[in-house]
Amino acid sequence: MASPDSRRGRINDGSRVALVTGASGAIGKAIARGIAEHPGYEVVLLCRDETKARHACQEVMQATGNDNVRVELADLARQPSIQAFAGRWQGPLHVLINNAGVTPRRRQETPEGIELQFATNVLGYFWMIQAFTEHLRRSAPARVVNVASYWAGDLDLTDLEFKRRRYTNGEAYRQSKQADRMLTVAFAERLKPYGVSVNACHPGDVHSTLSTNLGFRGSQTPDEAARTPVWLAVSPACHTVTGKYFERMGEVRCPFGENRRAVQELYEICLSFNRLLKKAHLSA
Ligand SMILES: NC(=O)c1ccc[n+]([C@@H]2O[C@H](COP(=O)([O-])OP(=O)(O)OC[C@H]3O[C@@H](n4cnc5c(N)ncnc54)[C@H](OP(=O)(O)O)[C@@H]3O)[C@@H](O)[C@H]2O)c1
């Protein structure tokens, strides 16, 4: 899924580059806007729908007066799409914000046969960090912000795709957000030596496609919800912190990240999907 912007190629002029996934959605667009307001930031909106992406890009540019905003396209539930996108990437990457998410009411699978919430909300984050690790390392100090949630829990390492349990989108969603918080710790440890921090946060509760599917109507504005992720992405105060979980711009203890054995096991399961997908690709 190549985008016109990527085909044109980019020359970075020394500004800091931030990539926001799900930037056509409620919170993602507000995050993109919040970062674009900061002087010296180039912001890349990573979306899957070109029309929505173009509208979001226009809105962000108009609201901030920042012309260094552009669009890229990829399907974050599919590893080949992420790898192709990362392969097209030119120049540095200083901030990666993993924010795209879904919560379909009925269980769905990707064309590769992976349950869609796990593929998008968990493996999508995992694959993005993996695919951009070299870019982030070369651009260090660099930051990854994983948009998670306080509404998290009941992760079952033996049934991550709801093959055995009855699927409800709320349970699958809570599990996926727990996994995001656990993988934050796993990647923080691995990337710390290279000057790349990885933190997770709860944004805020807003009305969106995602919240509607979960059956609630958040009362905060997208800008309010973007405050913590934007702060983690750009604030000098967050320069050295890594492997932590935040709400309302404050660190909150995260029990999910403290279970070292489970964190490691989840990381290895995510890695095993790489091997499975590679094998399927080779035998196709
Ligand atoms: N809303 C809340 O109250 C709330 C609370 C806590 C945490 N969060 C977290 O905040 C994040 C954003 O949520 P939101 O409420 O802003 O949701 P949203 O408005 O529904 O936006 C979700 C975004 O993700 C994109 N997306 C979904 N699947 C994708 C895929 N396979 N490839 C590329 N992009 C994909 C969507 O693109 P399309 O527009 O093309 O579908 C959309 O841009 C999520 O991680 C969510 O868990 C939200």
The ligand as a MOL file (V3000), in Angstrom:
LIG
                    3D

  0  0  0     0  0            999 V3000
M  V30 BEGIN CTAB
M  V30 COUNTS 48 52 0 0 0
M  V30 BEGIN ATOM
M  V30 1 N -11.9160 6.1240 22.9970 0
M  V30 2 C -11.5940 5.9220 24.2580 0
M  V30 3 O -12.3130 6.3120 25.1710 0
M  V30 4 C -10.3000 5.2200 24.6060 0
M  V30 5 C -10.0290 4.9510 25.9580 0
M  V30 6 C -8.8320 4.3060 26.2750 0
M  V30 7 C -7.9420 3.9700 25.2890 0
M  V30 8 N -8.2350 4.2330 23.9900 0 CHG=1
M  V30 9 C -7.2410 3.8440 22.9590 0
M  V30 10 O -6.9970 4.9340 22.1110 0
M  V30 11 C -6.6450 4.4690 20.8060 0
M  V30 12 C -7.4670 5.2100 19.7540 0
M  V30 13 O -8.8190 4.9770 20.0080 0
M  V30 14 P -9.9780 5.9210 19.4240 0
M  V30 15 O -11.0330 5.9900 20.4520 0
M  V30 16 O -9.4010 7.1770 18.8760 0 CHG=-1
M  V30 17 O -10.5080 4.9980 18.2370 0
M  V30 18 P -11.0690 5.3610 16.7720 0
M  V30 19 O -11.5860 6.7560 16.7110 0
M  V30 20 O -11.9950 4.2510 16.4340 0
M  V30 21 O -9.7430 5.3030 15.8680 0
M  V30 22 C -9.0500 4.1210 15.6470 0
M  V30 23 C -8.0490 4.3850 14.5350 0
M  V30 24 O -7.3000 3.1740 14.2750 0
M  V30 25 C -7.3310 2.9520 12.8650 0
M  V30 26 N -7.1690 1.5340 12.5370 0
M  V30 27 C -7.9100 0.5010 12.9790 0
M  V30 28 N -7.4730 -0.6490 12.4240 0
M  V30 29 C -6.4390 -0.3300 11.6210 0
M  V30 30 C -5.5880 -1.0700 10.7700 0
M  V30 31 N -5.7130 -2.4140 10.6180 0
M  V30 32 N -4.6330 -0.4160 10.0910 0
M  V30 33 C -4.4880 0.9190 10.2020 0
M  V30 34 N -5.2590 1.6790 10.9920 0
M  V30 35 C -6.2330 1.0670 11.6810 0
M  V30 36 C -8.6890 3.4630 12.4360 0
M  V30 37 O -8.7230 3.6170 11.0360 0
M  V30 38 P -10.1440 3.6770 10.2350 0
M  V30 39 O -10.6940 5.0310 10.5080 0
M  V30 40 O -9.7500 3.4560 8.8240 0
M  V30 41 O -10.9970 2.5860 10.8000 0
M  V30 42 C -8.7130 4.7730 13.2130 0
M  V30 43 O -7.9330 5.7500 12.5640 0
M  V30 44 C -6.8540 2.9500 20.8150 0
M  V30 45 O -5.6100 2.3070 20.9780 0
M  V30 46 C -7.7170 2.7330 22.0460 0
M  V30 47 O -7.5060 1.4610 22.6260 0
M  V30 48 C -9.3850 4.8350 23.6190 0
M  V30 END ATOM
M  V30 BEGIN BOND
M  V30 1 1 1 2
M  V30 2 2 2 3
M  V30 3 1 2 4
M  V30 4 1 4 5
M  V30 5 2 4 48
M  V30 6 2 5 6
M  V30 7 1 6 7
M  V30 8 2 7 8
M  V30 9 1 8 9
M  V30 10 1 8 48
M  V30 11 1 9 10
M  V30 12 1 9 46
M  V30 13 1 10 11
M  V30 14 1 11 12
M  V30 15 1 11 44
M  V30 16 1 12 13
M  V30 17 1 13 14
M  V30 18 2 14 15
M  V30 19 1 14 16
M  V30 20 1 14 17
M  V30 21 1 17 18
M  V30 22 2 18 19
M  V30 23 1 18 20
M  V30 24 1 18 21
M  V30 25 1 21 22
M  V30 26 1 22 23
M  V30 27 1 23 24
M  V30 28 1 23 42
M  V30 29 1 24 25
M  V30 30 1 25 26
M  V30 31 1 25 36
M  V30 32 1 26 27
M  V30 33 1 26 35
M  V30 34 2 27 28
M  V30 35 1 28 29
M  V30 36 1 29 30
M  V30 37 2 29 35
M  V30 38 1 30 31
M  V30 39 2 30 32
M  V30 40 1 32 33
M  V30 41 2 33 34
M  V30 42 1 34 35
M  V30 43 1 36 37
M  V30 44 1 36 42
M  V30 45 1 37 38
M  V30 46 2 38 39
M  V30 47 1 38 40
M  V30 48 1 38 41
M  V30 49 1 42 43
M  V30 50 1 44 45
M  V30 51 1 44 46
M  V30 52 1 46 47
M  V30 END BOND
M  V30 END CTAB
M  END
